[in-house]
């Protein structure tokens, strides 16, 4: 799981152009939206594309995205259970 978490952090930094950040700057349980990293709805769409493209996961219900994208750890848990790539 640690490898997947580090990989996700790197992909998030790259996809969202967070060039000033390193994977170590993002805490595993840190909220991605609001008070944490401060991501917005456009970033959420980028994250959806990221997991579809890299892990073959399609979100059938956009409402479940709120739970999945709470933190890098919650994304990693979802990806590890549902990935097709």
C-alpha positions in Angstrom: 0.0 0.0 0.0 2.9 2.4 0.8 4.2 2.0 -2.8 0.7 2.8 -4.2 0.4 5.8 -1.9 3.7 7.2 -3.0 2.8 6.6 -6.7 -0.5 8.4 -6.2 1.1 11.4 -4.6 3.6 11.7 -7.5 0.7 11.4 -10.1 -1.4 13.9 -8.2 1.5 16.4 -8.1 2.1 15.9 -11.8 -1.6 16.0 -12.9 -2.4 19.1 -10.9 0.8 20.9 -11.6 1.7 21.2 -7.9 5.3 21.8 -9.0 6.4 23.3 -5.7 5.3 20.2 -3.7 7.0 16.8 -3.2 5.3 13.5 -2.2 6.6 14.1 1.4 4.7 17.4 1.6 1.4 15.5 1.3 0.3 13.6 4.4 -1.5 10.3 3.7 -4.5 11.3 5.8 -4.5 15.0 4.9 -7.8 16.2 3.4 -7.4 16.9 -0.3 -10.2 19.5 -0.4 -11.0 22.4 1.9 -8.6 22.9 4.7 -6.0 20.3 3.5 -4.4 20.7 0.1 -7.2 23.1 -0.9 -8.2 21.4 -4.1 -11.3 22.4 -5.9 -13.9 20.9 -8.2 -11.7 21.2 -11.3 -9.0 19.3 -9.5 -11.6 16.6 -8.6 -12.2 16.1 -12.3 -8.5 15.8 -12.9 -8.3 13.1 -10.1 -11.2 11.2 -11.7 -9.3 11.2 -15.1 -6.1 10.2 -13.3 -7.6 7.0 -11.8 -9.5 6.1 -14.9 -6.4 6.5 -17.1 -3.8 4.9 -14.8 -5.8 2.3 -13.0 -8.8 1.5 -15.3 -11.3 2.6 -12.7 -14.5 4.3 -13.9 -16.7 6.0 -11.3 -20.2 4.9 -12.0 -21.7 7.1 -9.3 -20.0 10.6 -9.1 -21.5 10.9 -5.5 -19.1 8.2 -4.3 -16.2 10.4 -5.4 -16.6 12.5 -2.3 -15.8 9.5 -0.1 -13.0 8.2 -2.4 -11.2 11.5 -2.7 -11.0 12.5 1.0 -7.3 11.8 1.2 -4.5 10.0 -0.6 -5.0 7.1 1.7 -8.7 6.7 0.8 -7.9 6.9 -2.9 -5.2 4.2 -2.5 -7.6 2.0 -0.6 -10.2 2.3 -3.4 -7.7 1.8 -6.2 -6.2 -1.3 -4.6 -9.7 -2.8 -4.4 -11.0 -1.8 -7.8 -8.1 -1.4 -10.2 -8.1 -3.2 -13.5 -4.6 -2.1 -14.6 
